[in-house]
Amino acid sequence: MKLSLFGRLWLRRDVFVELTRRDIESRYSGSFLGLFWSFFNPLLMLAVYTLAFRVFLGMRWPGMASGSAFSLMIFCGMVVHSALSECITRAPGVIVSQTNLVKRVVFPLAVLPCVMVASTLFNMLLSLLVLLLFVLLTGHALHPVLLCLPLVYAPFVLLLCGVSWFMASLGVFVRDVTQIAGVLSSILMFLSPVFYPASSLHEPFRSWILFNPLTLMIEQTRKLVLFGQAPDWHALGIYTLAAVVVFLFGYAWFQRTRDGFADVL
């Protein structure tokens, strides 16, 4: 199943790259700043959340007194949450917005959600660059363990693909999914350790939050970027197994339901 998909992506790699480029450019077409909005958006949201939680509400990060540390902790959580949020909010409309391609039997529709994930990862990369720049500007050091970030995020990418396939298929048959996805994105933000460390929760909530697919990625990002600590390979191994299950389920669901896309659209 996976080989079939990767084989199609490789054979259509020129189409995949071109569609990804168009998807990235289409977001900012006609805007004055263009691609620079990918840098400004995370900075703007960071400023808003820091002002609201740090200044207005007087929140402090446990064990850290500086305001810059609080902002960095939030930023790490925002980078990860934004990736999943973008996928679940955009995926329901991926197939619906490409009805001309649905009519073409030879076109591998499973590529379309992958294009969206690739575009999301591009924005995530830009946000990470902003984060690293912010780390340097606040007087923190960058550690060699940052080179492990691609390995840490690899299972997260598989999970994004699986979720995107499932949501894209569901969005064809149930149009309300688009509205539900927006609410789900907001709920995930506050049920994930974006504004607080998972260790600060009391039981049983501390155990429950570990099942959140964002928790491990956020915590590992903070460990690598801010503390220079090695990844938790054992936890990542378990996460990878779960991500592979989501990946295979999402792809199988998409392939099983794709024959009905043309009838609905």
N, C-alpha and C positions, 0 to 999 in steps of 0.2 A: 504493500500500500504506500509506504513512504518512498520506496524506490520509484514507483510510478510517478508520484508527484514531483520528486526531485529531478527525474528524467525529463519530465515536461518542462520544468523550469529551466533546465539546462538547454534543451532544444529551443526554447523560446526566450532565451536570456536577453536577446536584443529587444524583443517586445516588452519583456519585464522591466528592463532598464528604462526604456522610453516611456512606458506608462508611469513608472515611479517618478521620473523627471517631470512629466506633465502634471502629475498629482501634486508635487511639491510647488511647482510654479503657479498652478491654478489657485492656490490658497491666497496668494498675494498679488495676483494679476490686477493691474490697475491701481494698486496702492502706491503711494509716494515712496515709502521706505522699503517696500518689497520684502526681500528675504531677511532684512534686519529686524522685522517684527518677531522672528523666531528667537532673537536675543532679547528683545525688549519685553515680550510677553512674560517670560519667567521672572525677569527682574521686577516688573510692575506688580505681579502677584506676590512676590516675596516682600516687596515694600508694604503692600496692603496688609498681608498677614502679620508681618512684624509689627506694624503700627497698631493693629487691632489687639493682638495677643500679648505682645511684649510691652508696649507703651500704655495702651488704654487699660488693659486688664491686669498688667503688672505680672504676667506669668514669667517664671524662671525655669530653665532646664535643670533638672536635678543634678547636683554636683558641679554645676558651671555657673559662674557669676556674670560673665561678660555678655553683653547684648549681641555681639557678633557671633558667639557660639550658639546662641538660641536661633539666630537667623540661619546659620549654616545647617543646623539640625533640621530645621523646617525645610530648607531648600533640598536636602537629600531626600526627604520624604516626598516633596512635590515632584521631583524628577521622575521617580518611580510611579507615583500615583497618576501623573499626567499621561504616561504612556498607556497604562491600562484603561484609563478614563477615555482617552481619545479613541482607542480601538472599540470599546463597547458602545460609544455614542455614534461613531461613524459607520461601523460595520452593518447595522440594519439597512442602511441606504445604499450600500455598495452595489448590490445586484440590481436593485430597483432603478438606480440611476443609469444603468448600462443596458437598457432593454434591447438596443441594437445588437449588442454582443451576445445576448441570450439567444437570439434567433439563429446565430451562426453555430451550427453543430460542431464544426471543427475547432472552435475556440475553447481552450481549457478555462472554464469559468472559475475554477479553484485558484487560478492565478490572481484574480482581482482582489480578494481579501489579503493575499500575500503582498500585493502592491501597496495596499493601505498600511500594512504592518511595516513595510520597508520605509514608507514615508514617515510613519510615526517614529521609527528608530532614528531617522535623520534628525527630526526635531529633538529627540531625546539626547542625541549626541551633542547638538548645539547647546542644550541646557546643561549638559555635563561640562562642556567647555566653560560656560559662564560660571558654574559652580567652582571649578578648579581655579579660575581667575579670581573669584571672590575669596577662595581659601588663601591664595598668595597675597592678596591685597590686605587681608586681615592679619597678616603676620604668621600664618601657619605654614608648615612645610608639607611638600608633596612627597609621598613615600613610594619606594619601589613596588610595594604590593599592589599599587594601582594597575600594574600590568595584568593582574588577575581579574580585572573587571570584565573583560570579554567572556572569561570562563564562568564567572558568577552570573552574568546576564544571559548566557546561552539557554539554560532551561526556561528562563522568563520569556525569551523569544518564542520558544516552542509553545508555551502556554498562551501567549498572545495570538499565535496563529490558530490554535485550536478554538479559543474563545471567538475569534473573528469569523471563522468558518461557521460555527454554530449560530452566532448572532446574525450573520449575513443571510443564512438560509431562513432563519426564523422571521427575519424582517420582511421577507417576500410574502409569507403567508399570514403573518400577524403584524399589521402596520402599527399597532399600538406599542410595539417593542421600542420604537424610536423614542417615545415619551417615557417609557419605563426606564430605558437606558440612562437618560439624563438624571432621573431621580436616583438610580442605582449608583451612578458616579458620585453624586454628592454624599450618599450614605457611606460609600466606601472610604471617602476622605476622612470622615470622623470616626469610622470603625477601624481605621488603620493607624499605626503609630507615626503619623505625620507630625502632629503637634505635641506628642508626648512619647516617651520611651515605653516599650511594651513591658519592661520590668517594673514600671511604676503602678501597674494595675494589680488589683487584689484578685485572689482566686474566687470563683472559677474563671473570671474574665481573662486572666493572664493565660490560662490554658486554651481558652476558646479562640483568642486572637491569633494563636499560632496557626490555626487553620485558614486564616486570611491569606490569600496568595501574595499579598503585598508585604506582609510583615517581614518575612525573611529577607526579601530583596532590599527593603528599606534599611533594616538593621545591618545587613552586610555592606551596603553602600556607605553607611556611617563609619563602620569599622575600617574599611579600606581607605576611604578618602580623608577622614578626619583624625583617626587614631593610628593609622598605619599598622593595623593588626591583620594577621592572616585570616583568610576566609574559614568558615566552619564547614569543612569538606563533608563531614558526616551529615549535617543538616542539608547541605546542598545535594548530596546523593539522594536523600529521601525526596527532596523537592523535585529533582530531575525525574525520578520515577513517576511522581504524580503529574508532572508537566507532560511527560510522554503519553500518559493515559489520556489527558485532556486533548493533546495534539491528535492522537489517533481517533479518539471519539469524535472530535470536531470535524475531521476530514471525512470519516466514514458517514457521519450524519449529512454533511454537505453533498457527498457523492450520491447518497441514497435519495435525497430529496431534489436534486437538481433537475431531474426529468420533469418535475411538475412546475418549474419556474416559468416556462413559456406559456403554459396554460393559464397561469394566474396573471402574468404580465400582459 
